[in-house]
Amino acid sequence: MKDLHMSRLTITLSEPRYRALKEAAAQRNKTIGQLIDESLDFYGIKSREQALIGHSLGQ
């Protein structure tokens, strides 16, 4: 379940890391934001609401 309201975030990356992130997103036909969102899912980082929904469903 994705949030309808999205917040903006500013991060500081080295130029080589930024280029690598941009290239990885392009290779996957995704935006940098989508790639970061998927990475957060992979590491189990959830909003409080997502965690509560998952808990109530027994996940």
N, CA, C and O atoms as a Maestro MAE file, in Angstrom:
{
 s_m_m2io_version
 :::
 2.0.0
}

f_m_ct {
 s_m_title
 :::
 protein
 m_atom[236] {
  # First column is atom index #
  i_m_mmod_type
  r_m_x_coord
  r_m_y_coord
  r_m_z_coord
  i_m_residue_number
  s_m_chain_name
  s_m_pdb_residue_name
  s_m_pdb_atom_name
  i_m_atomic_number
  :::
  1 25 0.858 -1.179 0.000 1 A "MET " " N  " 7
  2 3 0.000 0.000 0.000 1 A "MET " " CA " 6
  3 2 0.897 1.233 0.000 1 A "MET " " C  " 6
  4 15 1.701 1.405 0.916 1 A "MET " " O  " 8
  5 25 0.779 2.062 -0.973 2 A "LYS " " N  " 7
  6 3 1.607 3.258 -1.086 2 A "LYS " " CA " 6
  7 2 0.844 4.466 -0.549 2 A "LYS " " C  " 6
  8 15 -0.373 4.576 -0.703 2 A "LYS " " O  " 8
  9 25 1.591 5.367 0.084 3 A "ASP " " N  " 7
  10 3 0.995 6.608 0.569 3 A "ASP " " CA " 6
  11 2 0.595 7.470 -0.614 3 A "ASP " " C  " 6
  12 15 1.305 7.520 -1.619 3 A "ASP " " O  " 8
  13 25 -0.531 8.143 -0.501 4 A "LEU " " N  " 7
  14 3 -0.952 9.065 -1.549 4 A "LEU " " CA " 6
  15 2 -0.170 10.366 -1.452 4 A "LEU " " C  " 6
  16 15 0.082 11.017 -2.466 4 A "LEU " " O  " 8
  17 25 0.213 10.748 -0.248 5 A "HIS " " N  " 7
  18 3 0.998 11.966 -0.050 5 A "HIS " " CA " 6
  19 2 2.461 11.586 0.048 5 A "HIS " " C  " 6
  20 15 2.837 10.747 0.867 5 A "HIS " " O  " 8
  21 25 3.276 12.190 -0.772 6 A "MET " " N  " 7
  22 3 4.706 11.895 -0.769 6 A "MET " " CA " 6
  23 2 5.456 13.115 -0.236 6 A "MET " " C  " 6
  24 15 5.140 14.252 -0.587 6 A "MET " " O  " 8
  25 25 6.436 12.867 0.601 7 A "SER " " N  " 7
  26 3 7.281 13.940 1.117 7 A "SER " " CA " 6
  27 2 8.559 14.024 0.303 7 A "SER " " C  " 6
  28 15 8.998 13.032 -0.280 7 A "SER " " O  " 8
  29 25 9.145 15.186 0.265 8 A "ARG " " N  " 7
  30 3 10.417 15.387 -0.431 8 A "ARG " " CA " 6
  31 2 11.547 15.254 0.579 8 A "ARG " " C  " 6
  32 15 11.383 15.556 1.761 8 A "ARG " " O  " 8
  33 25 12.684 14.800 0.098 9 A "LEU " " N  " 7
  34 3 13.838 14.583 0.948 9 A "LEU " " CA " 6
  35 2 15.076 15.056 0.208 9 A "LEU " " C  " 6
  36 15 15.241 14.787 -0.982 9 A "LEU " " O  " 8
  37 25 15.926 15.747 0.903 10 A "THR " " N  " 7
  38 3 17.203 16.164 0.322 10 A "THR " " CA " 6
  39 2 18.304 15.397 1.033 10 A "THR " " C  " 6
  40 15 18.376 15.399 2.262 10 A "THR " " O  " 8
  41 25 19.166 14.737 0.254 11 A "ILE " " N  " 7
  42 3 20.300 14.024 0.826 11 A "ILE " " CA " 6
  43 2 21.573 14.480 0.123 11 A "ILE " " C  " 6
  44 15 21.529 15.003 -0.991 11 A "ILE " " O  " 8
  45 25 22.686 14.277 0.776 12 A "THR " " N  " 7
  46 3 23.966 14.631 0.187 12 A "THR " " CA " 6
  47 2 24.715 13.343 -0.142 12 A "THR " " C  " 6
  48 15 24.963 12.510 0.730 12 A "THR " " O  " 8
  49 25 25.069 13.199 -1.419 13 A "LEU " " N  " 7
  50 3 25.829 12.045 -1.890 13 A "LEU " " CA " 6
  51 2 27.062 12.544 -2.613 13 A "LEU " " C  " 6
  52 15 27.066 13.639 -3.174 13 A "LEU " " O  " 8
  53 25 28.105 11.736 -2.598 14 A "SER " " N  " 7
  54 3 29.251 12.083 -3.420 14 A "SER " " CA " 6
  55 2 28.823 12.001 -4.882 14 A "SER " " C  " 6
  56 15 27.872 11.299 -5.224 14 A "SER " " O  " 8
  57 25 29.521 12.710 -5.719 15 A "GLU " " N  " 7
  58 3 29.177 12.700 -7.149 15 A "GLU " " CA " 6
  59 2 29.233 11.278 -7.732 15 A "GLU " " C  " 6
  60 15 28.324 10.897 -8.469 15 A "GLU " " O  " 8
  61 25 30.271 10.483 -7.423 16 A "PRO " " N  " 7
  62 3 30.284 9.110 -7.961 16 A "PRO " " CA " 6
  63 2 29.110 8.259 -7.467 16 A "PRO " " C  " 6
  64 15 28.555 7.470 -8.232 16 A "PRO " " O  " 8
  65 25 28.731 8.413 -6.205 17 A "ARG " " N  " 7
  66 3 27.600 7.643 -5.677 17 A "ARG " " CA " 6
  67 2 26.305 8.094 -6.349 17 A "ARG " " C  " 6
  68 15 25.468 7.259 -6.692 17 A "ARG " " O  " 8
  69 25 26.127 9.407 -6.544 18 A "TYR " " N  " 7
  70 3 24.939 9.917 -7.228 18 A "TYR " " CA " 6
  71 2 24.850 9.371 -8.646 18 A "TYR " " C  " 6
  72 15 23.786 8.928 -9.079 18 A "TYR " " O  " 8
  73 25 25.971 9.403 -9.374 19 A "ARG " " N  " 7
  74 3 25.979 8.879 -10.749 19 A "ARG " " CA " 6
  75 2 25.630 7.391 -10.763 19 A "ARG " " C  " 6
  76 15 24.882 6.934 -11.626 19 A "ARG " " O  " 8
  77 25 26.174 6.638 -9.806 20 A "ALA " " N  " 7
  78 3 25.884 5.202 -9.727 20 A "ALA " " CA " 6
  79 2 24.401 4.961 -9.438 20 A "ALA " " C  " 6
  80 15 23.792 4.062 -10.017 20 A "ALA " " O  " 8
  81 25 23.826 5.759 -8.548 21 A "LEU " " N  " 7
  82 3 22.405 5.632 -8.222 21 A "LEU " " CA " 6
  83 2 21.548 5.976 -9.434 21 A "LEU " " C  " 6
  84 15 20.589 5.271 -9.748 21 A "LEU " " O  " 8
  85 25 21.900 7.060 -10.111 22 A "LYS " " N  " 7
  86 3 21.160 7.486 -11.298 22 A "LYS " " CA " 6
  87 2 21.232 6.414 -12.391 22 A "LYS " " C  " 6
  88 15 20.231 6.112 -13.041 22 A "LYS " " O  " 8
  89 25 22.419 5.847 -12.584 23 A "GLU " " N  " 7
  90 3 22.597 4.801 -13.591 23 A "GLU " " CA " 6
  91 2 21.807 3.538 -13.228 23 A "GLU " " C  " 6
  92 15 21.175 2.929 -14.091 23 A "GLU " " O  " 8
  93 25 21.846 3.152 -11.961 24 A "ALA " " N  " 7
  94 3 21.098 1.972 -11.515 24 A "ALA " " CA " 6
  95 2 19.603 2.148 -11.737 24 A "ALA " " C  " 6
  96 15 18.922 1.220 -12.175 24 A "ALA " " O  " 8
  97 25 19.094 3.339 -11.436 25 A "ALA " " N  " 7
  98 3 17.669 3.612 -11.648 25 A "ALA " " CA " 6
  99 2 17.337 3.542 -13.136 25 A "ALA " " C  " 6
  100 15 16.327 2.948 -13.514 25 A "ALA " " O  " 8
  101 25 18.162 4.133 -13.974 26 A "ALA " " N  " 7
  102 3 17.920 4.122 -15.420 26 A "ALA " " CA " 6
  103 2 17.944 2.703 -15.973 26 A "ALA " " C  " 6
  104 15 17.115 2.346 -16.810 26 A "ALA " " O  " 8
  105 25 18.894 1.890 -15.507 27 A "GLN " " N  " 7
  106 3 18.987 0.506 -15.977 27 A "GLN " " CA " 6
  107 2 17.749 -0.299 -15.622 27 A "GLN " " C  " 6
  108 15 17.395 -1.245 -16.326 27 A "GLN " " O  " 8
  109 25 17.095 0.072 -14.539 28 A "ARG " " N  " 7
  110 3 15.893 -0.634 -14.086 28 A "ARG " " CA " 6
  111 2 14.614 0.048 -14.558 28 A "ARG " " C  " 6
  112 15 13.510 -0.375 -14.214 28 A "ARG " " O  " 8
  113 25 14.778 1.126 -15.362 29 A "ASN " " N  " 7
  114 3 13.634 1.896 -15.863 29 A "ASN " " CA " 6
  115 2 12.768 2.409 -14.709 29 A "ASN " " C  " 6
  116 15 11.541 2.330 -14.752 29 A "ASN " " O  " 8
  117 25 13.438 2.938 -13.672 30 A "LYS " " N  " 7
  118 3 12.761 3.465 -12.494 30 A "LYS " " CA " 6
  119 2 13.319 4.838 -12.169 30 A "LYS " " C  " 6
  120 15 14.385 5.218 -12.651 30 A "LYS " " O  " 8
  121 25 12.595 5.572 -11.354 31 A "THR " " N  " 7
  122 3 13.114 6.838 -10.854 31 A "THR " " CA " 6
  123 2 14.014 6.541 -9.655 31 A "THR " " C  " 6
  124 15 13.956 5.457 -9.074 31 A "THR " " O  " 8
  125 25 14.839 7.511 -9.297 32 A "ILE " " N  " 7
  126 3 15.664 7.352 -8.102 32 A "ILE " " CA " 6
  127 2 14.764 7.148 -6.882 32 A "ILE " " C  " 6
  128 15 15.064 6.324 -6.018 32 A "ILE " " O  " 8
  129 25 13.680 7.885 -6.813 33 A "GLY " " N  " 7
  130 3 12.739 7.737 -5.698 33 A "GLY " " CA " 6
  131 2 12.169 6.332 -5.603 33 A "GLY " " C  " 6
  132 15 12.050 5.776 -4.511 33 A "GLY " " O  " 8
  133 25 11.814 5.752 -6.756 34 A "GLN " " N  " 7
  134 3 11.287 4.386 -6.754 34 A "GLN " " CA " 6
  135 2 12.347 3.399 -6.278 34 A "GLN " " C  " 6
  136 15 12.052 2.478 -5.517 34 A "GLN " " O  " 8
  137 25 13.576 3.595 -6.729 35 A "LEU " " N  " 7
  138 3 14.668 2.706 -6.334 35 A "LEU " " CA " 6
  139 2 14.908 2.788 -4.823 35 A "LEU " " C  " 6
  140 15 15.106 1.763 -4.170 35 A "LEU " " O  " 8
  141 25 14.891 3.985 -4.277 36 A "ILE " " N  " 7
  142 3 15.078 4.154 -2.833 36 A "ILE " " CA " 6
  143 2 13.910 3.542 -2.078 36 A "ILE " " C  " 6
  144 15 14.119 2.878 -1.062 36 A "ILE " " O  " 8
  145 25 12.684 3.748 -2.547 37 A "ASP " " N  " 7
  146 3 11.499 3.182 -1.898 37 A "ASP " " CA " 6
  147 2 11.579 1.654 -1.867 37 A "ASP " " C  " 6
  148 15 11.273 1.036 -0.847 37 A "ASP " " O  " 8
  149 25 11.991 1.045 -2.986 38 A "GLU " " N  " 7
  150 3 12.139 -0.412 -3.034 38 A "GLU " " CA " 6
  151 2 13.242 -0.887 -2.090 38 A "GLU " " C  " 6
  152 15 13.126 -1.945 -1.471 38 A "GLU " " O  " 8
  153 25 14.301 -0.106 -1.985 39 A "SER " " N  " 7
  154 3 15.393 -0.459 -1.077 39 A "SER " " CA " 6
  155 2 14.924 -0.428 0.375 39 A "SER " " C  " 6
  156 15 15.292 -1.293 1.170 39 A "SER " " O  " 8
  157 25 14.120 0.557 0.714 40 A "LEU " " N  " 7
  158 3 13.576 0.633 2.071 40 A "LEU " " CA " 6
  159 2 12.690 -0.576 2.356 40 A "LEU " " C  " 6
  160 15 12.755 -1.148 3.444 40 A "LEU " " O  " 8
  161 25 11.862 -0.969 1.384 41 A "ASP " " N  " 7
  162 3 11.037 -2.169 1.540 41 A "ASP " " CA " 6
  163 2 11.920 -3.393 1.756 41 A "ASP " " C  " 6
  164 15 11.643 -4.211 2.632 41 A "ASP " " O  " 8
  165 25 12.980 -3.522 0.963 42 A "PHE " " N  " 7
  166 3 13.884 -4.656 1.060 42 A "PHE " " CA " 6
  167 2 14.487 -4.772 2.462 42 A "PHE " " C  " 6
  168 15 14.633 -5.875 2.988 42 A "PHE " " O  " 8
  169 25 14.834 -3.639 3.061 43 A "TYR " " N  " 7
  170 3 15.431 -3.632 4.386 43 A "TYR " " CA " 6
  171 2 14.393 -3.621 5.507 43 A "TYR " " C  " 6
  172 15 14.749 -3.528 6.681 43 A "TYR " " O  " 8
  173 25 13.120 -3.715 5.151 44 A "GLY " " N  " 7
  174 3 12.061 -3.802 6.155 44 A "GLY " " CA " 6
  175 2 11.759 -2.495 6.848 44 A "GLY " " C  " 6
  176 15 11.193 -2.488 7.941 44 A "GLY " " O  " 8
  177 25 12.129 -1.385 6.228 45 A "ILE " " N  " 7
  178 3 11.879 -0.072 6.823 45 A "ILE " " CA " 6
  179 2 10.485 0.373 6.401 45 A "ILE " " C  " 6
  180 15 10.216 0.605 5.223 45 A "ILE " " O  " 8
  181 25 9.599 0.486 7.402 46 A "LYS " " N  " 7
  182 3 8.190 0.781 7.136 46 A "LYS " " CA " 6
  183 2 7.735 1.990 7.935 46 A "LYS " " C  " 6
  184 15 8.326 2.348 8.955 46 A "LYS " " O  " 8
  185 25 6.672 2.607 7.446 47 A "SER " " N  " 7
  186 3 6.042 3.661 8.245 47 A "SER " " CA " 6
  187 2 5.312 2.991 9.412 47 A "SER " " C  " 6
  188 15 5.048 1.789 9.381 47 A "SER " " O  " 8
  189 25 5.004 3.749 10.396 48 A "ARG " " N  " 7
  190 3 4.263 3.216 11.540 48 A "ARG " " CA " 6
  191 2 2.946 2.595 11.083 48 A "ARG " " C  " 6
  192 15 2.548 1.537 11.570 48 A "ARG " " O  " 8
  193 25 2.272 3.260 10.143 49 A "GLU " " N  " 7
  194 3 0.990 2.761 9.649 49 A "GLU " " CA " 6
  195 2 1.162 1.417 8.943 49 A "GLU " " C  " 6
  196 15 0.364 0.503 9.150 49 A "GLU " " O  " 8
  197 25 2.208 1.291 8.105 50 A "GLN " " N  " 7
  198 3 2.461 0.032 7.407 50 A "GLN " " CA " 6
  199 2 2.764 -1.081 8.415 50 A "GLN " " C  " 6
  200 15 2.295 -2.209 8.258 50 A "GLN " " O  " 8
  201 25 3.546 -0.764 9.442 51 A "ALA " " N  " 7
  202 3 3.899 -1.759 10.452 51 A "ALA " " CA " 6
  203 2 2.657 -2.227 11.206 51 A "ALA " " C  " 6
  204 15 2.501 -3.418 11.474 51 A "ALA " " O  " 8
  205 25 1.780 -1.291 11.546 52 A "LEU " " N  " 7
  206 3 0.556 -1.651 12.273 52 A "LEU " " CA " 6
  207 2 -0.371 -2.490 11.402 52 A "LEU " " C  " 6
  208 15 -0.991 -3.434 11.891 52 A "LEU " " O  " 8
  209 25 -0.472 -2.153 10.113 53 A "ILE " " N  " 7
  210 3 -1.322 -2.937 9.200 53 A "ILE " " CA " 6
  211 2 -0.759 -4.351 9.065 53 A "ILE " " C  " 6
  212 15 -1.505 -5.328 9.141 53 A "ILE " " O  " 8
  213 25 0.555 -4.459 8.864 54 A "GLY " " N  " 7
  214 3 1.176 -5.767 8.756 54 A "GLY " " CA " 6
  215 2 1.003 -6.598 10.018 54 A "GLY " " C  " 6
  216 15 0.771 -7.805 9.946 54 A "GLY " " O  " 8
  217 25 1.117 -5.949 11.183 55 A "HIS " " N  " 7
  218 3 0.960 -6.637 12.458 55 A "HIS " " CA " 6
  219 2 -0.466 -7.145 12.615 55 A "HIS " " C  " 6
  220 15 -0.674 -8.268 13.075 55 A "HIS " " O  " 8
  221 25 -1.449 -6.334 12.238 56 A "SER " " N  " 7
  222 3 -2.842 -6.729 12.404 56 A "SER " " CA " 6
  223 2 -3.218 -7.856 11.433 56 A "SER " " C  " 6
  224 15 -4.164 -8.603 11.683 56 A "SER " " O  " 8
  225 25 -2.474 -7.976 10.324 57 A "LEU " " N  " 7
  226 3 -2.727 -9.060 9.360 57 A "LEU " " CA " 6
  227 2 -1.884 -10.295 9.662 57 A "LEU " " C  " 6
  228 15 -1.954 -11.292 8.943 57 A "LEU " " O  " 8
  229 25 -1.083 -10.228 10.731 58 A "GLY " " N  " 7
  230 3 -0.262 -11.364 11.119 58 A "GLY " " CA " 6
  231 2 0.994 -11.524 10.277 58 A "GLY " " C  " 6
  232 15 1.529 -12.629 10.175 58 A "GLY " " O  " 8
  233 25 1.476 -10.440 9.671 59 A "GLN " " N  " 7
  234 3 2.684 -10.515 8.831 59 A "GLN " " CA " 6
  235 2 3.913 -10.168 9.624 59 A "GLN " " C  " 6
  236 15 5.019 -10.177 9.083 59 A "GLN " " O  " 8
  :::
 }
 m_bond[235] {
  # First column is bond index #
  i_m_from
  i_m_to
  i_m_order
  :::
  1 1 2 1
  2 2 3 1
  3 3 4 2
  4 3 5 1
  5 5 6 1
  6 6 7 1
  7 7 8 2
  8 7 9 1
  9 9 10 1
  10 10 11 1
  11 11 12 2
  12 11 13 1
  13 13 14 1
  14 14 15 1
  15 15 16 2
  16 15 17 1
  17 17 18 1
  18 18 19 1
  19 19 20 2
  20 19 21 1
  21 21 22 1
  22 22 23 1
  23 23 24 2
  24 23 25 1
  25 25 26 1
  26 26 27 1
  27 27 28 2
  28 27 29 1
  29 29 30 1
  30 30 31 1
  31 31 32 2
  32 31 33 1
  33 33 34 1
  34 34 35 1
  35 35 36 2
  36 35 37 1
  37 37 38 1
  38 38 39 1
  39 39 40 2
  40 39 41 1
  41 41 42 1
  42 42 43 1
  43 43 44 2
  44 43 45 1
  45 45 46 1
  46 46 47 1
  47 47 48 2
  48 47 49 1
  49 49 50 1
  50 50 51 1
  51 51 52 2
  52 51 53 1
  53 53 54 1
  54 54 55 1
  55 55 56 2
  56 55 57 1
  57 57 58 1
  58 58 59 1
  59 59 60 2
  60 59 61 1
  61 61 62 1
  62 62 63 1
  63 63 64 2
  64 63 65 1
  65 65 66 1
  66 66 67 1
  67 67 68 2
  68 67 69 1
  69 69 70 1
  70 70 71 1
  71 71 72 2
  72 71 73 1
  73 73 74 1
  74 74 75 1
  75 75 76 2
  76 75 77 1
  77 77 78 1
  78 78 79 1
  79 79 80 2
  80 79 81 1
  81 81 82 1
  82 82 83 1
  83 83 84 2
  84 83 85 1
  85 85 86 1
  86 86 87 1
  87 87 88 2
  88 87 89 1
  89 89 90 1
  90 90 91 1
  91 91 92 2
  92 91 93 1
  93 93 94 1
  94 94 95 1
  95 95 96 2
  96 95 97 1
  97 97 98 1
  98 98 99 1
  99 99 100 2
  100 99 101 1
  101 101 102 1
  102 102 103 1
  103 103 104 2
  104 103 105 1
  105 105 106 1
  106 106 107 1
  107 107 108 2
  108 107 109 1
  109 109 110 1
  110 110 111 1
  111 111 112 2
  112 111 113 1
  113 113 114 1
  114 114 115 1
  115 115 116 2
  116 115 117 1
  117 117 118 1
  118 118 119 1
  119 119 120 2
  120 119 121 1
  121 121 122 1
  122 122 123 1
  123 123 124 2
  124 123 125 1
  125 125 126 1
  126 126 127 1
  127 127 128 2
  128 127 129 1
  129 129 130 1
  130 130 131 1
  131 131 132 2
  132 131 133 1
  133 133 134 1
  134 134 135 1
  135 135 136 2
  136 135 137 1
  137 137 138 1
  138 138 139 1
  139 139 140 2
  140 139 141 1
  141 141 142 1
  142 142 143 1
  143 143 144 2
  144 143 145 1
  145 145 146 1
  146 146 147 1
  147 147 148 2
  148 147 149 1
  149 149 150 1
  150 150 151 1
  151 151 152 2
  152 151 153 1
  153 153 154 1
  154 154 155 1
  155 155 156 2
  156 155 157 1
  157 157 158 1
  158 158 159 1
  159 159 160 2
  160 159 161 1
  161 161 162 1
  162 162 163 1
  163 163 164 2
  164 163 165 1
  165 165 166 1
  166 166 167 1
  167 167 168 2
  168 167 169 1
  169 169 170 1
  170 170 171 1
  171 171 172 2
  172 171 173 1
  173 173 174 1
  174 174 175 1
  175 175 176 2
  176 175 177 1
  177 177 178 1
  178 178 179 1
  179 179 180 2
  180 179 181 1
  181 181 182 1
  182 182 183 1
  183 183 184 2
  184 183 185 1
  185 185 186 1
  186 186 187 1
  187 187 188 2
  188 187 189 1
  189 189 190 1
  190 190 191 1
  191 191 192 2
  192 191 193 1
  193 193 194 1
  194 194 195 1
  195 195 196 2
  196 195 197 1
  197 197 198 1
  198 198 199 1
  199 199 200 2
  200 199 201 1
  201 201 202 1
  202 202 203 1
  203 203 204 2
  204 203 205 1
  205 205 206 1
  206 206 207 1
  207 207 208 2
  208 207 209 1
  209 209 210 1
  210 210 211 1
  211 211 212 2
  212 211 213 1
  213 213 214 1
  214 214 215 1
  215 215 216 2
  216 215 217 1
  217 217 218 1
  218 218 219 1
  219 219 220 2
  220 219 221 1
  221 221 222 1
  222 222 223 1
  223 223 224 2
  224 223 225 1
  225 225 226 1
  226 226 227 1
  227 227 228 2
  228 227 229 1
  229 229 230 1
  230 230 231 1
  231 231 232 2
  232 231 233 1
  233 233 234 1
  234 234 235 1
  235 235 236 2
  :::
 }
}
